[in-house]
Amino acid sequence: MKREFNVIIEKDADGFFVATVPELRGCHTQARSLDALMKRVKEAIELCLDVEGGGSSGGQFVGLQRIAVGQ
């Protein structure tokens, strides 16, 4: 059975791309390129699913909001 997950991708101060899967607790990885990141995040998802027995945190991803604060 094919499942789909939302992946949040950020770039850190050192230039690494960091991927987080909100639906799977503790599921994240990093890489220097987006291509490498996508391969690694698929592996991370598979590992998280194995550890959790195929389940997820039960949460549903809604979206992202960017908020500016300060002056």
Summary of the structure (lengths in Angstrom):
residues: 71
radius of gyration: 13.8
end to end distance: 49.4
largest distance: 49.4
contacts: 142
relative contact order: 0.19
helix: 27%
strand: 17%
